[in-house]
Amino acid sequence: MAKVTRDDVARLAGTSTAVVSYVINNGPRPVAPATRERVLAAIKELGYRPDRVAQAMASRRTDLIGMIVPDARQPFFAEMAHAVERAAADRGKMVLVGNSDYRDERELHYLRAFLGMRVAGLILVSQGPSERAAQEIEAWDARVVLLHERPEAIDDVAVVTDDIGGAQLAVRHLLEHGHEYVACLGGVETTPAVGDPVTDHVEGWRRAMQESGRPVDGRLFHAPFNRYDAYELALKILSGPDRPPAIFCATDDQAIGVLRAARELRLDVPGDLAVAGFDDVKEAALTDPPLTTVFSDRPAMARAAVDLVLDDGLRVAGSRRERVKQFPSALIVRRSCGCDGE
């Protein structure tokens, strides 16, 4: 059976192929309502399906948004990607997701691949785009929205949560329970010193400790972001002679690993050890005990990122304040901190 073409639709509707294109693409020129109805009827009768690849080549833009995350196996990134997909679907777009595995070369690989597919724009969750990635973005004149703090290497818009303030809320709350100090599970040693959420979580911990007059030396532990490696590290920390009375974790996934290690060592949480995390992933409410953590409004952040990456009018030159949209953080109190929470 021969493939139905735009010419076939135009002949049946009694109009030009250009008018058919205007109806399919909703522009750029208006079409009279009666003519639009004839075209839509012809499309339905013939079963015509637009060639999206051809449309992309003509318009230099597809219905796709590229999204690059460090590791979609981690709940925070999986939930964020899902929120972006829902927000994109509301705008008639689809999302391609690539995992960088926290490696610059993998991030650059997906960046080039998605840009080569002529995506409508990119949403990037990164430890900070490398100089090569920034150059690639500039060369393609790509629309990019960062779902993290914006580094100096790239002058584009960013959607962030109040990472420092949220961490301060959690650590202050732990200290209010009367603990001598709060230890911190931060990022790995290679985590960028600027422009990474985990770095800001550690900074929030540091500020809360210092404002209470407590030293931080020797109380920050470098830790991978996932629960499995965090569990292994927590076994060593919690079985040592200087077991901390409370731990703030830069991610909920780390905190889940700490809770598992505490259970294995027969430590009572929160009696022997208070724990708080950051992200409020769905599993945080199901841990034993439920995890006190910091909430960020991922659906709202996802909608903002999709709107920014699709709408030229929102991407205007201006100050950092104008180009970085920050959402507030909120403390979600559950039982792992010592409160009678959820």
N, C-alpha and C positions, 0 to 999 in steps of 0.2 A: 504493500500500500504506500502510495506516494506521500511524502511529508507535506503537511499543510503549511503554506507559507503566508507571509504578510500580504503578498499580491493576491492570493486567493480570498483573503478576508476583505481586501479593498474591492475586488470585483463583485463579491456577493453583497457588500454594503453599498455599492454604488458610489464609492469615494476614492480618494487617493491613498497611497501607502503612507504618505506623510501624516494624513489625518488619523490613520490607524495608529501610527506611532504616538501621536499626541494623546490619544485615548489610553493607550497602554501605559505610557509614562506619565500620565496626568500633566501634560505640558510638553514643551514650554509655551505653546499657544493654546488659547481656549477653543473648545469645540461646542457647537450648538447642541443643546440637549437632545433634539430629535436625531441629529447625526450620531451623537454618542450612543444612543440607544440602538441604532441600526448596526453600528460597529460591534457593540457588545453582543447583540443577537447573532451576528455572523460568527463571532469568535466562539460562542456557545454551540451553534449549529455545526460548525466545522471541527470543533474540538481543538482549536489552535492553542499551542503553548509557545509563549515567547522564548526566543533563544537568548538566554541570559548572558552567555559568553559574548555573543555578538553585541548585545546591548552594552556590556561592559567595555568592549573595545571602542564602541562608538562614543560612549559617554565618559570613558576613562574612570568609571566608578561602578562597583558592584553593589549588591544588596548584602554584602558581607562586612562584618567587623572582625578584625583580628584581635585576639586577646592572648597575652603571654604571661604565664604565672610561673613562680619558681617550682612548685610541686603540687599538682592537683590531688595527690593522695592525702595531703594534710587538710583537715576539715575546714580551716579558715578559708583557704584558697578554693576548695571545692564549693563551699557555700557562696563565696563571692562570685565565682564563675557562673553558678546557677542564677544568682540574682542579676548578673549582667545579661545572661541569655533571656530571662523574662522581660527585662527592661527593653532589650533590643527587639524582641518579638512584638512588643507593643508599638514599636516604630516601624514594623514591617521588615526588620533585618534579621539575619542569622549570624551566629558567632562561631568562628574557628578558634580553637584553644590549643596552644602549644605550651609544653613544659620546658623551662630552661634548665631545670636541675641545679639552679644557683650557679650556672656556668656562663660566662660571657660569650663563649663561642656558640653555645646552644641558643642563647638569646638572639645573637646576631643571625644565626641560621633561620630562625622563625621570622625574625624581622624582615629579612630579605625575601623569604618565601611568601609571606603575607602581602608585602608591598608589591611583589611581582604579580600577585593575583588581583591587583587593583582594588584592594579592600577600601570601603568607605572611610575607614579610619582605624586606628590602633588604640587599644587600652592595654597599658603596660604595668604589670606589677613586678617590680625589680628591686634589687639591692642598689640600684643606681645605674642607669645605662652607661656602658663604657664609652670612651671617646669614639671608637669605631662605630658603635651603634648610633651615637649622636650625629656623626657625619653622614651615616646612611639615611637617617631620618631627614636631615637637612637637604641631602641630594635629591630625595624623592619629593620634597616639599609635602611631607605626610602630615595628616592630622593625628596628633597623639595626645592622649590624656593619661597621666600617670595616676595610679591608685596608690600613692605613697608620697612622702615628702619629695619635692622637686630639687634635684641637685643642680649645681651651677652649670653642669655640662650640657644641659638641655633647657632651652627657653620655651617651655610649653606649659599648658595648664595642668593642674593637679587637683585631685580630690583626695582629701586626707581626713583622718579623725584626730582628735586632740590626744596624741599618744603620750606626751609628757604629762599633761594634766590628768589623764586617766590613770597612769601609773602612780602618780602622787596620791590620788584618791585611795587606791588599793593599799599602798604601803602605810599611809597615815592610819587607815582603818585597822590594819594589823597591829600597829604600834599602840593604838588606843586600847587594845586588849591587854596591855601591860607587859608585852614581851620586851626583853632586854634589847633585842635588835631584830632586824629582818634581813636574812640573806637574800641574794638575788641570783637566779639562773638567767643569764643574759644570752647573747648570741655566741657564735664561734669567733675565734680570734681574727678571722678574715672579714667579719662583718664591717662594712664601711663605717667610719667614724662620723660621717655626716650623711643625711639623706636616707636613712633606713629606719623603719618603725621600731625595730627591736632596739636599736641604739637609743631612740627616744624613750622607750620604756625603761631602759637602764638609767637614763638621765633623770627620769621622773622618780625612780627609786632613790637615786643618789641625792636628789634635792630633798625628798621627804626625810631621809635619814639625817642629812646635814641640818635641816631646819629644826630637828628635834634634838640636836646636839650629840648625835651618835656617829661614831667613825664608820667609814665604809671599807677601810683597808682590810683585805683578806676575806671579805664577805661577798665578793662577786665571783661567780663561777661561770667560766665559758662552757656553753652547752649547745649541742646541735638542737635544731628546732623541733625535731620529731620526738614522739613519746618513747620510742624504743631505746634510742641512745640516751635520752634524758633519764629513763629508768635505770640504765646501767650506771650512769653517773650518780644518781641519787642513792643507789645502794652503797656506794663508797662514802658519800657525804654523810648519810644518816647512820652508818655503822661505825663512824669514826669517833674519836674521843671528844671532838668539839662540835657535836651535833647542834645545828641552829634551832632555836625555838620556833622560828617561823620562816617561811620561804615565799618570796614573790617570784613568779615565773613570767618571763617575757611573752610566753604563748600558753594557751590552754593545753595544747598538745604536750608541752613539757610538763605542765602541772599534772596531767593525767598519768604521765610516767612516774612522777614523784609520789602520787597517791598509791600507785601499784607497788612501788618500792617500800613505802611505809607499811602497807599491809603485809608484805612478805617479811618484813623485819618485826612484825607484831607491835608496831607503834600506833597508838591511838591518835586519830585525827578528828578533832583538833586538840585533844587533851595533851598529847606529847609533842605535837607538831601542828602548827597552823599553816594553811596553804592558800594562796590566791593566784589567779592567772590573769590572762588578758585575751580578749576576743569574744567571749561568750558564745562559743560554738554550741550547737545543739546538744552534744554529748555532755557538756558541763553540768547540765541539770540532772544527768543520769548517773554521775559518778557516785561513789560511796565513800565519804559523804558527798552530797552535792557541792559543787565547786563555786566558791566566791570568785567573781571575775569582773572584768571591765567590758561593758557593752559598747559596740559601735553599730550604727544603723546601716548595715550593709545594703538593704534594699534601696534606701534613699541615696546612698553613695553610688550604687550602681546606676540608678536612674540619672543622677547628675552626670556621671561619666559618659553615659550613652548620649545624653542631650548635648553635652559639650563636644563630643567627637563628631556629631552629626550636624550641629548648627553653627554655621560660619559666624553668625551674628554674635554668638557668645564668646568667640575666640578673638578678643580684641587685645591689642597691645596695651600695656598698662603696668602698674606697679605690681609687686609680688602679691600684695593683698588682693588685688583685682583678679589675679590669675591663679590663685590657690584658694579653692573652696574648702573650708574646714568645717567638719561636723563635730558636735560635742560628744564627749564620752560620759558614761554613767556607770556607777558602781552597782553591781548586782550582788546583793548579800545573800549567801546561802550558808550552809553549816560548816564548811571546811575552815572558816576563819575563827569559829567559836561562837557565832551567833545562832539563835534559833531561827534560821532563815527557812528557805523553801525546802 
